[in-house]
Amino acid sequence: MYLRALLLLSLSTLCLSNTLQGTIDLKRLQTILQDNIKSKEITSLYYSIKGLVQLNANIPNICEDLKTVKYDPSNIEQVFQLANAAHISNCLNSLKPDILSAATQVLDKKDATIPEIYHAVYTLKALGKGTVYDKEDALKNLIQLLKKDDSPANYAYVFALCEHMGCGAWTATHAEGVLLAADESDSKALHFEGGLPVTSNLLTTISRTYRGQKKPSPLSEEQRYKFAEYLLSRRSVNTPKGACLLLEAATALADDVPSPISITIKGKKYITSESDSIEFSITDLIGRPVRFLKAEEVVAQSGTRLADDVVVLSKQPLTQKANEPTTFVLNLSKIKAQYGLYKIALSAASKTANVNVAVLGEIQVSTVEVGIGDVDGTTSPKVTTVAHPNKLTEKLQADHLQKVTLKFTVKDKWNKPVLVQQAFVRVASANDDHETIFVAEPDNTKAYKVELNVGGIAKHLNYQSGAYSLTMYLGDSAVSNPIAWPVGEVLFNFGNQVAAAVERKPAVRGPLASISHVFRSPEARPARVVSDVFAAACAAPLLLLLLLWARLGLNFSNFPLTPSALIFHLALGASLGLYGVLWLQLSMFDTVRYLVPLGALTFLSGHRLLRRLVKDKAHSR
């Protein structure tokens, strides 16, 4: 099962050239919308109704719900949502008359923004009160507002207003420039600033406008596929608003001509001897049949075996499944006996996709030869043959001077020797405390062989003699029945001298011992007498100075009583005192922060004091 999971994972990659990988799941979106159709919040209710109408789904009567739904009368966007929800569900009679006031107040404002104008105009339109917004003056006003903020979101609102005002020609002249402003991610997807809401609004309004103008779409084929890739990346939306916007944008792209095509494998991605065909789903972005695509245009151009690049099929047409116009069947009965991975180049009209598929074969091992002999080969090994799926009838014995050899051949369903990607032999103790795995290597005749030097593998098994199980594992990404065969048990004797000379290691499995950190013990401090003597020696010069001053007296006659002299001596004393505080409690960084301004003050005042002393000395002469 593990190998099968790896197989399916490896086959999930679809190498595409100019097609999509996947479609928008309309059933999932419809479930999201239906679950919120009775929401008490106006935004969820509005987008649920709008999305279900897009899907042509049944909408329950919500007129009573609209009377009690929560909304802010001063919020023009919520008023717009309420009015349009009532319009779509034919429940306009359930609305209060004062709902008009919010829209008219916005249109009367001189500083109304483009989103506010859009919501106000379409509110009046939904209520049947809106006249055609004055085309000439309104368009000039909108253009002036766009000059202030020409974001893609505002262009989407203006394009929508032009649908109402009848200025679609202006939209057609500006749409291509707006499309060029789309952001590209990973050279694969295009979207507009603002995410899914802005991207959806622009794609839908541009699509409707060009169809109304009877003009071909401004989107190039590359742009269609890149916008579609972005929508596919957003298909995990789980809100009514996201579901509705995704549905609208995907439908707009799917209705475009030519529509982006999705080619995917439907169901299983492999064939076996019992099932020799693979189904492909070829649809547009929302899962509908591709328009103008004929069944005979779906062809497998080539099939190549990845192992040796041999072409195994060419220009093989696919068969359209009855009553399923989106499903095409490729028959691979010609290669079902040649198991392996294949690359199929599939074309649908002018679109192509490279798909990796697998032909799964069955493998078998009839017998395995287990031989025990001397390492130096001086004696012939004793060989025991075991048939699959049996085990050894007795425990074999081998010491550190011998080796254990396993020989076997893997065959397919037709008894032809084959090679597999994975061939291992696992040696494990009875309680699975110790194990080691060895790779079986094939020779020129495709026969596999594993040699276990007992003395050499002792270090992998922690030199613990005893019974060990031998298990063979065979698998391949193109094999439908991987094999795990417990062959039997062998008693290994690693020798007493080797075991005694080697320190036993703890078991590999299980949690390791916790590490506890111990800080280094502090150095021993000297006796207090020693500390006091050295402290007195350090203070002796200062004490001597004080004694001399007391005996000789201090002469302050030459001390200039000026601000610079006072500031200099105070700042110098403060700096010396700061060093004392550093020693007691401050950190180095705190000391530097205080010392910088003190140093600058000491320097400036000292410089001024020296200048004065020099000047006074010159006058005295």
ABEGO torsion letter per residue (X at the ends): XAAAAAAAAAAABBBBAABBBEBBBAAAAAAAAAAAAABABAAAAAAAAAAAAAAGBBBBBAAAAAAABBBBAABAAAAAAAAAAAAAAGAAAABBAAAAAAAAAAAABAABBAAAAAAAAAAAAAAGABBBBBAAAAAAAAAAAAAABABAAAAAAAAAAAAAAGAAAAAAAAAAAAAAABBBBGGABBBBBGEAAAAAAAAAAAAAAAAAAGBBBABBAAAAAAAAAAAAAAAABABAAAAAAAAAAAAAAAABOBBBBBBBBBEBABBBAABABBBBBBBBAAGBBBBGBBAAABBBABBBBAAAGBBABBGBBBBBBBGBAABBBBBAAAAAABBEBBBBBBBBEABBBBBBBBBBBBBBBABBBBBBBBAAGABBBBBBBBBOABBBABBBBBBAABBBBBBBBBBBAAGBBBBBABBBBBBBBAAGABBBBBBBBBBAAGBBBBBBBAAAAAAAAGGBBEBBBBBBBBBBAABABBBBBBAEBBBBBAEAAAAAABBBBBBABEBBBBBBBBBBBBBBBBBAAAAAAAAAAAAAAAAAAAAAAAAAEBBAAABBBBAAAAAAAAAAAAAAAAAAAAAAABBAAAAAAAAAAAAAAAAAAAAAAAAAAAAAAAAAX
